[in-house]
């Protein structure tokens, strides 16, 4: 999702810009620190939010942009995400 956002807003082709790269590494560190691991619910239903307010706002901006485009670019992942959201 971050890559789609970066391509759409910053015009990158292969690599992420510095800002999006730091956001991606921050998000990965937060996911690795998640206490739920395989039992993770969708982020909107998570009882533990471990993002700083500034980073959470950036991630939400990315998700608002990339979320509706997921069906076009990654349909299988989008369907699995919708199913996972219904389970929890």
PDB file with one MODEL, atoms N, CA, C and O in Angstrom:
MODEL        1
ATOM      1  N   UNK A   1       0.820  -1.188   0.000  1.00  0.00           N
ATOM      2  CA  UNK A   1       0.000   0.000   0.000  1.00  0.00           C
ATOM      3  C   UNK A   1       0.869   1.260   0.000  1.00  0.00           C
ATOM      4  O   UNK A   1       0.553   2.249  -0.661  1.00  0.00           O
ATOM      5  N   UNK A   2       1.955   1.204   0.744  1.00  0.00           N
ATOM      6  CA  UNK A   2       2.838   2.366   0.795  1.00  0.00           C
ATOM      7  C   UNK A   2       3.468   2.595  -0.569  1.00  0.00           C
ATOM      8  O   UNK A   2       3.632   3.739  -0.995  1.00  0.00           O
ATOM      9  N   UNK A   3       3.823   1.516  -1.255  1.00  0.00           N
ATOM     10  CA  UNK A   3       4.418   1.657  -2.583  1.00  0.00           C
ATOM     11  C   UNK A   3       3.424   2.283  -3.564  1.00  0.00           C
ATOM     12  O   UNK A   3       3.804   3.132  -4.370  1.00  0.00           O
ATOM     13  N   UNK A   4       2.153   1.870  -3.502  1.00  0.00           N
ATOM     14  CA  UNK A   4       1.137   2.464  -4.379  1.00  0.00           C
ATOM     15  C   UNK A   4       0.972   3.946  -4.077  1.00  0.00           C
ATOM     16  O   UNK A   4       0.859   4.759  -4.994  1.00  0.00           O
ATOM     17  N   UNK A   5       0.957   4.298  -2.807  1.00  0.00           N
ATOM     18  CA  UNK A   5       0.825   5.694  -2.398  1.00  0.00           C
ATOM     19  C   UNK A   5       2.014   6.512  -2.896  1.00  0.00           C
ATOM     20  O   UNK A   5       1.841   7.609  -3.427  1.00  0.00           O
ATOM     21  N   UNK A   6       3.211   5.977  -2.723  1.00  0.00           N
ATOM     22  CA  UNK A   6       4.419   6.699  -3.116  1.00  0.00           C
ATOM     23  C   UNK A   6       4.451   6.914  -4.633  1.00  0.00           C
ATOM     24  O   UNK A   6       4.826   7.990  -5.100  1.00  0.00           O
ATOM     25  N   UNK A   7       4.062   5.905  -5.392  1.00  0.00           N
ATOM     26  CA  UNK A   7       4.014   6.057  -6.846  1.00  0.00           C
ATOM     27  C   UNK A   7       2.985   7.107  -7.250  1.00  0.00           C
ATOM     28  O   UNK A   7       3.236   7.915  -8.144  1.00  0.00           O
ATOM     29  N   UNK A   8       1.842   7.095  -6.602  1.00  0.00           N
ATOM     30  CA  UNK A   8       0.773   8.013  -6.952  1.00  0.00           C
ATOM     31  C   UNK A   8       1.027   9.453  -6.537  1.00  0.00           C
ATOM     32  O   UNK A   8       0.626  10.384  -7.235  1.00  0.00           O
ATOM     33  N   UNK A   9       1.688   9.637  -5.406  1.00  0.00           N
ATOM     34  CA  UNK A   9       1.877  10.986  -4.881  1.00  0.00           C
ATOM     35  C   UNK A   9       3.274  11.569  -5.098  1.00  0.00           C
ATOM     36  O   UNK A   9       3.438  12.784  -5.205  1.00  0.00           O
ATOM     37  N   UNK A  10       4.269  10.701  -5.159  1.00  0.00           N
ATOM     38  CA  UNK A  10       5.634  11.195  -5.264  1.00  0.00           C
ATOM     39  C   UNK A  10       6.296  10.824  -6.586  1.00  0.00           C
ATOM     40  O   UNK A  10       7.439  11.204  -6.836  1.00  0.00           O
ATOM     41  N   UNK A  11       5.590  10.090  -7.425  1.00  0.00           N
ATOM     42  CA  UNK A  11       6.070   9.771  -8.763  1.00  0.00           C
ATOM     43  C   UNK A  11       7.245   8.818  -8.833  1.00  0.00           C
ATOM     44  O   UNK A  11       7.966   8.804  -9.830  1.00  0.00           O
ATOM     45  N   UNK A  12       7.454   8.019  -7.795  1.00  0.00           N
ATOM     46  CA  UNK A  12       8.560   7.066  -7.827  1.00  0.00           C
ATOM     47  C   UNK A  12       8.202   5.887  -8.720  1.00  0.00           C
ATOM     48  O   UNK A  12       7.027   5.571  -8.903  1.00  0.00           O
ATOM     49  N   UNK A  13       9.211   5.247  -9.267  1.00  0.00           N
ATOM     50  CA  UNK A  13       8.973   4.109 -10.161  1.00  0.00           C
ATOM     51  C   UNK A  13       9.348   2.782  -9.509  1.00  0.00           C
ATOM     52  O   UNK A  13       8.537   1.856  -9.490  1.00  0.00           O
ATOM     53  N   UNK A  14      10.551   2.679  -8.980  1.00  0.00           N
ATOM     54  CA  UNK A  14      11.007   1.394  -8.446  1.00  0.00           C
ATOM     55  C   UNK A  14      11.187   1.415  -6.931  1.00  0.00           C
ATOM     56  O   UNK A  14      10.762   0.480  -6.253  1.00  0.00           O
ATOM     57  N   UNK A  15      11.792   2.435  -6.400  1.00  0.00           N
ATOM     58  CA  UNK A  15      12.068   2.504  -4.963  1.00  0.00           C
ATOM     59  C   UNK A  15      11.152   3.534  -4.307  1.00  0.00           C
ATOM     60  O   UNK A  15      10.560   4.379  -4.979  1.00  0.00           O
ATOM     61  N   UNK A  16      11.049   3.447  -2.998  1.00  0.00           N
ATOM     62  CA  UNK A  16      10.263   4.417  -2.240  1.00  0.00           C
ATOM     63  C   UNK A  16      11.085   5.678  -2.004  1.00  0.00           C
ATOM     64  O   UNK A  16      12.313   5.621  -1.939  1.00  0.00           O
ATOM     65  N   UNK A  17      10.414   6.804  -1.879  1.00  0.00           N
ATOM     66  CA  UNK A  17      11.104   8.034  -1.494  1.00  0.00           C
ATOM     67  C   UNK A  17      11.526   7.906  -0.026  1.00  0.00           C
ATOM     68  O   UNK A  17      11.100   6.976   0.659  1.00  0.00           O
ATOM     69  N   UNK A  18      12.336   8.808   0.448  1.00  0.00           N
ATOM     70  CA  UNK A  18      12.865   8.730   1.815  1.00  0.00           C
ATOM     71  C   UNK A  18      11.750   8.752   2.859  1.00  0.00           C
ATOM     72  O   UNK A  18      11.804   8.001   3.833  1.00  0.00           O
ATOM     73  N   UNK A  19      10.746   9.600   2.670  1.00  0.00           N
ATOM     74  CA  UNK A  19       9.654   9.716   3.635  1.00  0.00           C
ATOM     75  C   UNK A  19       8.831   8.424   3.692  1.00  0.00           C
ATOM     76  O   UNK A  19       8.522   7.924   4.773  1.00  0.00           O
ATOM     77  N   UNK A  20       8.488   7.900   2.535  1.00  0.00           N
ATOM     78  CA  UNK A  20       7.701   6.659   2.493  1.00  0.00           C
ATOM     79  C   UNK A  20       8.531   5.468   2.961  1.00  0.00           C
ATOM     80  O   UNK A  20       7.995   4.547   3.577  1.00  0.00           O
ATOM     81  N   UNK A  21       9.826   5.476   2.677  1.00  0.00           N
ATOM     82  CA  UNK A  21      10.705   4.409   3.150  1.00  0.00           C
ATOM     83  C   UNK A  21      10.784   4.371   4.662  1.00  0.00           C
ATOM     84  O   UNK A  21      10.772   3.296   5.261  1.00  0.00           O
ATOM     85  N   UNK A  22      10.866   5.535   5.280  1.00  0.00           N
ATOM     86  CA  UNK A  22      10.905   5.571   6.748  1.00  0.00           C
ATOM     87  C   UNK A  22       9.563   5.159   7.342  1.00  0.00           C
ATOM     88  O   UNK A  22       9.520   4.520   8.394  1.00  0.00           O
ATOM     89  N   UNK A  23       8.473   5.516   6.680  1.00  0.00           N
ATOM     90  CA  UNK A  23       7.151   5.089   7.137  1.00  0.00           C
ATOM     91  C   UNK A  23       7.024   3.573   7.050  1.00  0.00           C
ATOM     92  O   UNK A  23       6.490   2.946   7.965  1.00  0.00           O
ATOM     93  N   UNK A  24       7.502   2.982   5.973  1.00  0.00           N
ATOM     94  CA  UNK A  24       7.427   1.535   5.812  1.00  0.00           C
ATOM     95  C   UNK A  24       8.272   0.812   6.863  1.00  0.00           C
ATOM     96  O   UNK A  24       7.820  -0.175   7.443  1.00  0.00           O
ATOM     97  N   UNK A  25       9.472   1.283   7.110  1.00  0.00           N
ATOM     98  CA  UNK A  25      10.311   0.630   8.122  1.00  0.00           C
ATOM     99  C   UNK A  25       9.697   0.786   9.521  1.00  0.00           C
ATOM    100  O   UNK A  25       9.778  -0.132  10.336  1.00  0.00           O
ATOM    101  N   UNK A  26       9.095   1.928   9.796  1.00  0.00           N
ATOM    102  CA  UNK A  26       8.418   2.132  11.081  1.00  0.00           C
ATOM    103  C   UNK A  26       7.246   1.160  11.224  1.00  0.00           C
ATOM    104  O   UNK A  26       7.066   0.547  12.276  1.00  0.00           O
ATOM    105  N   UNK A  27       6.450   1.023  10.159  1.00  0.00           N
ATOM    106  CA  UNK A  27       5.294   0.120  10.205  1.00  0.00           C
ATOM    107  C   UNK A  27       5.738  -1.331  10.396  1.00  0.00           C
ATOM    108  O   UNK A  27       5.107  -2.080  11.141  1.00  0.00           O
ATOM    109  N   UNK A  28       6.801  -1.721   9.739  1.00  0.00           N
ATOM    110  CA  UNK A  28       7.303  -3.093   9.898  1.00  0.00           C
ATOM    111  C   UNK A  28       7.783  -3.349  11.319  1.00  0.00           C
ATOM    112  O   UNK A  28       7.531  -4.417  11.876  1.00  0.00           O
ATOM    113  N   UNK A  29       8.470  -2.379  11.907  1.00  0.00           N
ATOM    114  CA  UNK A  29       8.919  -2.537  13.295  1.00  0.00           C
ATOM    115  C   UNK A  29       7.727  -2.670  14.236  1.00  0.00           C
ATOM    116  O   UNK A  29       7.761  -3.469  15.172  1.00  0.00           O
ATOM    117  N   UNK A  30       6.691  -1.905  13.996  1.00  0.00           N
ATOM    118  CA  UNK A  30       5.494  -1.976  14.843  1.00  0.00           C
ATOM    119  C   UNK A  30       4.797  -3.327  14.687  1.00  0.00           C
ATOM    120  O   UNK A  30       4.330  -3.896  15.675  1.00  0.00           O
ATOM    121  N   UNK A  31       4.722  -3.842  13.475  1.00  0.00           N
ATOM    122  CA  UNK A  31       4.099  -5.152  13.264  1.00  0.00           C
ATOM    123  C   UNK A  31       4.907  -6.259  13.927  1.00  0.00           C
ATOM    124  O   UNK A  31       4.333  -7.209  14.459  1.00  0.00           O
ATOM    125  N   UNK A  32       6.221  -6.149  13.900  1.00  0.00           N
ATOM    126  CA  UNK A  32       7.059  -7.154  14.550  1.00  0.00           C
ATOM    127  C   UNK A  32       6.892  -7.115  16.064  1.00  0.00           C
ATOM    128  O   UNK A  32       7.060  -8.135  16.732  1.00  0.00           O
ATOM    129  N   UNK A  33       6.569  -5.963  16.603  1.00  0.00           N
ATOM    130  CA  UNK A  33       6.382  -5.825  18.053  1.00  0.00           C
ATOM    131  C   UNK A  33       4.958  -6.146  18.493  1.00  0.00           C
ATOM    132  O   UNK A  33       4.653  -6.097  19.684  1.00  0.00           O
ATOM    133  N   UNK A  34       4.087  -6.473  17.547  1.00  0.00           N
ATOM    134  CA  UNK A  34       2.681  -6.748  17.872  1.00  0.00           C
ATOM    135  C   UNK A  34       2.574  -7.999  18.746  1.00  0.00           C
ATOM    136  O   UNK A  34       3.144  -9.033  18.398  1.00  0.00           O
ATOM    137  N   UNK A  35       1.864  -7.932  19.861  1.00  0.00           N
ATOM    138  CA  UNK A  35       1.747  -9.107  20.736  1.00  0.00           C
ATOM    139  C   UNK A  35       0.800 -10.174  20.193  1.00  0.00           C
ATOM    140  O   UNK A  35       0.764 -11.280  20.731  1.00  0.00           O
ATOM    141  N   UNK A  36       0.040  -9.881  19.153  1.00  0.00           N
ATOM    142  CA  UNK A  36      -0.960 -10.829  18.653  1.00  0.00           C
ATOM    143  C   UNK A  36      -0.430 -11.749  17.554  1.00  0.00           C
ATOM    144  O   UNK A  36      -0.993 -12.822  17.339  1.00  0.00           O
ATOM    145  N   UNK A  37       0.619 -11.367  16.866  1.00  0.00           N
ATOM    146  CA  UNK A  37       1.267 -12.146  15.805  1.00  0.00           C
ATOM    147  C   UNK A  37       0.252 -12.760  14.846  1.00  0.00           C
ATOM    148  O   UNK A  37      -0.412 -12.022  14.119  1.00  0.00           O
ATOM    149  N   UNK A  38       0.111 -14.085  14.818  1.00  0.00           N
ATOM    150  CA  UNK A  38      -0.787 -14.740  13.860  1.00  0.00           C
ATOM    151  C   UNK A  38      -2.257 -14.504  14.179  1.00  0.00           C
ATOM    152  O   UNK A  38      -3.102 -14.634  13.293  1.00  0.00           O
ATOM    153  N   UNK A  39      -2.577 -14.165  15.404  1.00  0.00           N
ATOM    154  CA  UNK A  39      -3.969 -13.926  15.795  1.00  0.00           C
ATOM    155  C   UNK A  39      -4.360 -12.462  15.640  1.00  0.00           C
ATOM    156  O   UNK A  39      -5.369 -12.028  16.198  1.00  0.00           O
ATOM    157  N   UNK A  40      -3.577 -11.700  14.892  1.00  0.00           N
ATOM    158  CA  UNK A  40      -3.811 -10.261  14.709  1.00  0.00           C
ATOM    159  C   UNK A  40      -5.132 -10.017  14.012  1.00  0.00           C
ATOM    160  O   UNK A  40      -5.432 -10.628  12.987  1.00  0.00           O
ATOM    161  N   UNK A  41      -5.906  -9.132  14.570  1.00  0.00           N
ATOM    162  CA  UNK A  41      -7.139  -8.698  13.932  1.00  0.00           C
ATOM    163  C   UNK A  41      -6.789  -7.617  12.917  1.00  0.00           C
ATOM    164  O   UNK A  41      -5.622  -7.249  12.779  1.00  0.00           O
ATOM    165  N   UNK A  42      -7.785  -7.112  12.214  1.00  0.00           N
ATOM    166  CA  UNK A  42      -7.509  -5.974  11.344  1.00  0.00           C
ATOM    167  C   UNK A  42      -7.138  -4.790  12.233  1.00  0.00           C
ATOM    168  O   UNK A  42      -7.592  -4.698  13.374  1.00  0.00           O
ATOM    169  N   UNK A  43      -6.332  -3.905  11.718  1.00  0.00           N
ATOM    170  CA  UNK A  43      -5.794  -2.811  12.528  1.00  0.00           C
ATOM    171  C   UNK A  43      -6.885  -1.920  13.120  1.00  0.00           C
ATOM    172  O   UNK A  43      -6.743  -1.413  14.233  1.00  0.00           O
ATOM    173  N   UNK A  44      -7.969  -1.731  12.376  1.00  0.00           N
ATOM    174  CA  UNK A  44      -9.023  -0.856  12.885  1.00  0.00           C
ATOM    175  C   UNK A  44      -9.713  -1.450  14.112  1.00  0.00           C
ATOM    176  O   UNK A  44     -10.326  -0.713  14.885  1.00  0.00           O
ATOM    177  N   UNK A  45      -9.625  -2.762  14.307  1.00  0.00           N
ATOM    178  CA  UNK A  45     -10.262  -3.413  15.449  1.00  0.00           C
ATOM    179  C   UNK A  45      -9.263  -3.828  16.520  1.00  0.00           C
ATOM    180  O   UNK A  45      -9.626  -4.499  17.485  1.00  0.00           O
ATOM    181  N   UNK A  46      -8.014  -3.434  16.354  1.00  0.00           N
ATOM    182  CA  UNK A  46      -6.964  -3.831  17.286  1.00  0.00           C
ATOM    183  C   UNK A  46      -7.124  -3.084  18.617  1.00  0.00           C
ATOM    184  O   UNK A  46      -7.293  -1.865  18.628  1.00  0.00           O
ATOM    185  N   UNK A  47      -7.071  -3.814  19.735  1.00  0.00           N
ATOM    186  CA  UNK A  47      -7.188  -3.141  21.030  1.00  0.00           C
ATOM    187  C   UNK A  47      -5.903  -2.438  21.453  1.00  0.00           C
ATOM    188  O   UNK A  47      -5.931  -1.628  22.380  1.00  0.00           O
ATOM    189  N   UNK A  48      -4.782  -2.722  20.803  1.00  0.00           N
ATOM    190  CA  UNK A  48      -3.500  -2.126  21.155  1.00  0.00           C
ATOM    191  C   UNK A  48      -2.972  -1.365  19.943  1.00  0.00           C
ATOM    192  O   UNK A  48      -2.587  -1.972  18.943  1.00  0.00           O
ATOM    193  N   UNK A  49      -2.955  -0.058  20.032  1.00  0.00           N
ATOM    194  CA  UNK A  49      -2.419   0.757  18.952  1.00  0.00           C
ATOM    195  C   UNK A  49      -1.043   1.242  19.353  1.00  0.00           C
ATOM    196  O   UNK A  49      -0.898   1.991  20.318  1.00  0.00           O
ATOM    197  N   UNK A  50      -0.039   0.818  18.618  1.00  0.00           N
ATOM    198  CA  UNK A  50       1.338   1.093  18.982  1.00  0.00           C
ATOM    199  C   UNK A  50       1.993   2.124  18.068  1.00  0.00           C
ATOM    200  O   UNK A  50       3.218   2.250  18.064  1.00  0.00           O
ATOM    201  N   UNK A  51       1.215   2.846  17.309  1.00  0.00           N
ATOM    202  CA  UNK A  51       1.766   3.866  16.417  1.00  0.00           C
ATOM    203  C   UNK A  51       1.733   5.229  17.112  1.00  0.00           C
ATOM    204  O   UNK A  51       0.782   5.544  17.827  1.00  0.00           O
ATOM    205  N   UNK A  52       2.768   6.027  16.899  1.00  0.00           N
ATOM    206  CA  UNK A  52       2.735   7.409  17.353  1.00  0.00           C
ATOM    207  C   UNK A  52       1.658   8.128  16.552  1.00  0.00           C
ATOM    208  O   UNK A  52       1.356   7.734  15.426  1.00  0.00           O
ATOM    209  N   UNK A  53       1.085   9.166  17.117  1.00  0.00           N
ATOM    210  CA  UNK A  53      -0.037   9.859  16.468  1.00  0.00           C
ATOM    211  C   UNK A  53       0.338  10.356  15.072  1.00  0.00           C
ATOM    212  O   UNK A  53      -0.461  10.239  14.144  1.00  0.00           O
ATOM    213  N   UNK A  54       1.530  10.905  14.913  1.00  0.00           N
ATOM    214  CA  UNK A  54       1.951  11.415  13.609  1.00  0.00           C
ATOM    215  C   UNK A  54       2.040  10.290  12.576  1.00  0.00           C
ATOM    216  O   UNK A  54       1.584  10.441  11.442  1.00  0.00           O
ATOM    217  N   UNK A  55       2.628   9.168  12.975  1.00  0.00           N
ATOM    218  CA  UNK A  55       2.764   8.034  12.054  1.00  0.00           C
ATOM    219  C   UNK A  55       1.414   7.394  11.768  1.00  0.00           C
ATOM    220  O   UNK A  55       1.173   6.938  10.651  1.00  0.00           O
ATOM    221  N   UNK A  56       0.542   7.353  12.750  1.00  0.00           N
ATOM    222  CA  UNK A  56      -0.796   6.800  12.544  1.00  0.00           C
ATOM    223  C   UNK A  56      -1.546   7.632  11.505  1.00  0.00           C
ATOM    224  O   UNK A  56      -2.248   7.077  10.660  1.00  0.00           O
ATOM    225  N   UNK A  57      -1.405   8.948  11.561  1.00  0.00           N
ATOM    226  CA  UNK A  57      -2.044   9.814  10.572  1.00  0.00           C
ATOM    227  C   UNK A  57      -1.496   9.556   9.171  1.00  0.00           C
ATOM    228  O   UNK A  57      -2.244   9.547   8.193  1.00  0.00           O
ATOM    229  N   UNK A  58      -0.177   9.347   9.084  1.00  0.00           N
ATOM    230  CA  UNK A  58       0.427   9.063   7.779  1.00  0.00           C
ATOM    231  C   UNK A  58      -0.067   7.726   7.227  1.00  0.00           C
ATOM    232  O   UNK A  58      -0.388   7.619   6.043  1.00  0.00           O
ATOM    233  N   UNK A  59      -0.126   6.715   8.082  1.00  0.00           N
ATOM    234  CA  UNK A  59      -0.602   5.399   7.645  1.00  0.00           C
ATOM    235  C   UNK A  59      -2.056   5.479   7.202  1.00  0.00           C
ATOM    236  O   UNK A  59      -2.426   4.878   6.193  1.00  0.00           O
ATOM    237  N   UNK A  60      -2.880   6.205   7.934  1.00  0.00           N
ATOM    238  CA  UNK A  60      -4.281   6.356   7.546  1.00  0.00           C
ATOM    239  C   UNK A  60      -4.404   7.048   6.198  1.00  0.00           C
ATOM    240  O   UNK A  60      -5.259   6.676   5.394  1.00  0.00           O
ATOM    241  N   UNK A  61      -3.578   8.036   5.936  1.00  0.00           N
ATOM    242  CA  UNK A  61      -3.579   8.709   4.638  1.00  0.00           C
ATOM    243  C   UNK A  61      -3.220   7.728   3.529  1.00  0.00           C
ATOM    244  O   UNK A  61      -3.854   7.713   2.474  1.00  0.00           O
ATOM    245  N   UNK A  62      -2.207   6.917   3.774  1.00  0.00           N
ATOM    246  CA  UNK A  62      -1.804   5.900   2.798  1.00  0.00           C
ATOM    247  C   UNK A  62      -2.937   4.918   2.557  1.00  0.00           C
ATOM    248  O   UNK A  62      -3.235   4.586   1.410  1.00  0.00           O
ATOM    249  N   UNK A  63      -3.570   4.453   3.619  1.00  0.00           N
ATOM    250  CA  UNK A  63      -4.641   3.465   3.488  1.00  0.00           C
ATOM    251  C   UNK A  63      -5.861   4.048   2.779  1.00  0.00           C
ATOM    252  O   UNK A  63      -6.515   3.355   2.000  1.00  0.00           O
ATOM    253  N   UNK A  64      -6.168   5.307   3.041  1.00  0.00           N
ATOM    254  CA  UNK A  64      -7.301   5.940   2.349  1.00  0.00           C
ATOM    255  C   UNK A  64      -7.051   6.057   0.853  1.00  0.00           C
ATOM    256  O   UNK A  64      -7.980   5.965   0.051  1.00  0.00           O
ATOM    257  N   UNK A  65      -5.798   6.258   0.484  1.00  0.00           N
ATOM    258  CA  UNK A  65      -5.454   6.355  -0.936  1.00  0.00           C
ATOM    259  C   UNK A  65      -5.387   4.970  -1.583  1.00  0.00           C
ATOM    260  O   UNK A  65      -5.994   4.734  -2.627  1.00  0.00           O
ATOM    261  N   UNK A  66      -4.647   4.063  -0.953  1.00  0.00           N
ATOM    262  CA  UNK A  66      -4.370   2.768  -1.574  1.00  0.00           C
ATOM    263  C   UNK A  66      -5.497   1.756  -1.399  1.00  0.00           C
ATOM    264  O   UNK A  66      -5.669   0.875  -2.242  1.00  0.00           O
ATOM    265  N   UNK A  67      -6.257   1.867  -0.330  1.00  0.00           N
ATOM    266  CA  UNK A  67      -7.316   0.899  -0.060  1.00  0.00           C
ATOM    267  C   UNK A  67      -8.275   0.687  -1.222  1.00  0.00           C
ATOM    268  O   UNK A  67      -8.474  -0.451  -1.644  1.00  0.00           O
ATOM    269  N   UNK A  68      -8.871   1.742  -1.748  1.00  0.00           N
ATOM    270  CA  UNK A  68      -9.799   1.561  -2.874  1.00  0.00           C
ATOM    271  C   UNK A  68      -9.128   1.051  -4.146  1.00  0.00           C
ATOM    272  O   UNK A  68      -9.802   0.507  -5.021  1.00  0.00           O
ATOM    273  N   UNK A  69      -7.827   1.216  -4.261  1.00  0.00           N
ATOM    274  CA  UNK A  69      -7.099   0.780  -5.458  1.00  0.00           C
ATOM    275  C   UNK A  69      -6.606  -0.666  -5.351  1.00  0.00           C
ATOM    276  O   UNK A  69      -6.086  -1.216  -6.322  1.00  0.00           O
ATOM    277  N   UNK A  70      -6.763  -1.271  -4.194  1.00  0.00           N
ATOM    278  CA  UNK A  70      -6.264  -2.631  -3.990  1.00  0.00           C
ATOM    279  C   UNK A  70      -6.963  -3.648  -4.898  1.00  0.00           C
ATOM    280  O   UNK A  70      -6.324  -4.583  -5.378  1.00  0.00           O
ATOM    281  N   UNK A  71      -8.242  -3.479  -5.134  1.00  0.00           N
ATOM    282  CA  UNK A  71      -8.958  -4.431  -5.993  1.00  0.00           C
ATOM    283  C   UNK A  71      -8.384  -4.443  -7.403  1.00  0.00           C
ATOM    284  O   UNK A  71      -8.389  -5.488  -8.054  1.00  0.00           O
ATOM    285  N   UNK A  72      -7.901  -3.337  -7.878  1.00  0.00           N
ATOM    286  CA  UNK A  72      -7.333  -3.262  -9.219  1.00  0.00           C
ATOM    287  C   UNK A  72      -5.910  -3.823  -9.267  1.00  0.00           C
ATOM    288  O   UNK A  72      -5.560  -4.554 -10.193  1.00  0.00           O
ATOM    289  N   UNK A  73      -5.104  -3.485  -8.283  1.00  0.00           N
ATOM    290  CA  UNK A  73      -3.690  -3.854  -8.307  1.00  0.00           C
ATOM    291  C   UNK A  73      -3.389  -5.208  -7.666  1.00  0.00           C
ATOM    292  O   UNK A  73      -2.521  -5.938  -8.144  1.00  0.00           O
ATOM    293  N   UNK A  74      -4.094  -5.546  -6.599  1.00  0.00           N
ATOM    294  CA  UNK A  74      -3.856  -6.796  -5.870  1.00  0.00           C
ATOM    295  C   UNK A  74      -5.199  -7.409  -5.451  1.00  0.00           C
ATOM    296  O   UNK A  74      -5.516  -7.422  -4.262  1.00  0.00           O
ATOM    297  N   UNK A  75      -5.991  -7.913  -6.398  1.00  0.00           N
ATOM    298  CA  UNK A  75      -7.351  -8.372  -6.066  1.00  0.00           C
ATOM    299  C   UNK A  75      -7.393  -9.513  -5.054  1.00  0.00           C
ATOM    300  O   UNK A  75      -8.278  -9.537  -4.198  1.00  0.00           O
ATOM    301  N   UNK A  76      -6.466 -10.450  -5.131  1.00  0.00           N
ATOM    302  CA  UNK A  76      -6.492 -11.582  -4.206  1.00  0.00           C
ATOM    303  C   UNK A  76      -6.205 -11.117  -2.782  1.00  0.00           C
ATOM    304  O   UNK A  76      -6.884 -11.539  -1.846  1.00  0.00           O
ATOM    305  N   UNK A  77      -5.212 -10.255  -2.609  1.00  0.00           N
ATOM    306  CA  UNK A  77      -4.920  -9.725  -1.279  1.00  0.00           C
ATOM    307  C   UNK A  77      -6.090  -8.922  -0.726  1.00  0.00           C
ATOM    308  O   UNK A  77      -6.399  -8.995   0.463  1.00  0.00           O
ATOM    309  N   UNK A  78      -6.737  -8.156  -1.598  1.00  0.00           N
ATOM    310  CA  UNK A  78      -7.878  -7.348  -1.153  1.00  0.00           C
ATOM    311  C   UNK A  78      -9.024  -8.241  -0.682  1.00  0.00           C
ATOM    312  O   UNK A  78      -9.668  -7.945   0.325  1.00  0.00           O
ATOM    313  N   UNK A  79      -9.277  -9.322  -1.399  1.00  0.00           N
ATOM    314  CA  UNK A  79     -10.353 -10.241  -1.004  1.00  0.00           C
ATOM    315  C   UNK A  79     -10.026 -10.915   0.324  1.00  0.00           C
ATOM    316  O   UNK A  79     -10.889 -11.023   1.196  1.00  0.00           O
ATOM    317  N   UNK A  80      -8.782 -11.368   0.480  1.00  0.00           N
ATOM    318  CA  UNK A  80      -8.387 -11.976   1.760  1.00  0.00           C
ATOM    319  C   UNK A  80      -8.506 -10.977   2.907  1.00  0.00           C
ATOM    320  O   UNK A  80      -8.921 -11.344   4.006  1.00  0.00           O
ATOM    321  N   UNK A  81      -8.151  -9.733   2.664  1.00  0.00           N
ATOM    322  CA  UNK A  81      -8.269  -8.706   3.709  1.00  0.00           C
ATOM    323  C   UNK A  81      -9.743  -8.484   4.088  1.00  0.00           C
ATOM    324  O   UNK A  81     -10.062  -8.348   5.269  1.00  0.00           O
ATOM    325  N   UNK A  82     -10.619  -8.447   3.115  1.00  0.00           N
ATOM    326  CA  UNK A  82     -12.047  -8.288   3.403  1.00  0.00           C
ATOM    327  C   UNK A  82     -12.583  -9.483   4.199  1.00  0.00           C
ATOM    328  O   UNK A  82     -13.342  -9.301   5.151  1.00  0.00           O
ATOM    329  N   UNK A  83     -12.197 -10.684   3.819  1.00  0.00           N
ATOM    330  CA  UNK A  83     -12.632 -11.880   4.550  1.00  0.00           C
ATOM    331  C   UNK A  83     -12.108 -11.858   5.962  1.00  0.00           C
ATOM    332  O   UNK A  83     -12.843 -12.170   6.898  1.00  0.00           O
ATOM    333  N   UNK A  84     -10.833 -11.489   6.139  1.00  0.00           N
ATOM    334  CA  UNK A  84     -10.242 -11.416   7.464  1.00  0.00           C
ATOM    335  C   UNK A  84     -10.965 -10.393   8.338  1.00  0.00           C
ATOM    336  O   UNK A  84     -11.149 -10.610   9.536  1.00  0.00           O
ATOM    337  N   UNK A  85     -11.373  -9.281   7.733  1.00  0.00           N
ATOM    338  CA  UNK A  85     -12.116  -8.268   8.475  1.00  0.00           C
ATOM    339  C   UNK A  85     -13.477  -8.756   8.932  1.00  0.00           C
ATOM    340  O   UNK A  85     -13.962  -8.343   9.985  1.00  0.00           O
ATOM    341  N   UNK A  86     -14.090  -9.615   8.166  1.00  0.00           N
ATOM    342  CA  UNK A  86     -15.396 -10.159   8.540  1.00  0.00           C
ATOM    343  C   UNK A  86     -15.275 -11.209   9.643  1.00  0.00           C
ATOM    344  O   UNK A  86     -16.193 -11.362  10.449  1.00  0.00           O
ATOM    345  N   UNK A  87     -14.166 -11.927   9.690  1.00  0.00           N
ATOM    346  CA  UNK A  87     -13.954 -12.968  10.701  1.00  0.00           C
ATOM    347  C   UNK A  87     -13.838 -12.393  12.098  1.00  0.00           C
ATOM    348  O   UNK A  87     -14.348 -12.971  13.057  1.00  0.00           O
ATOM    349  N   UNK A  88     -13.168 -11.252  12.216  1.00  0.00           N
ATOM    350  CA  UNK A  88     -12.861 -10.705  13.548  1.00  0.00           C
ATOM    351  C   UNK A  88     -13.853  -9.680  13.923  1.00  0.00           C
ATOM    352  O   UNK A  88     -13.766  -9.104  15.007  1.00  0.00           O
TER     353      UNK A  88
ENDMDL
END
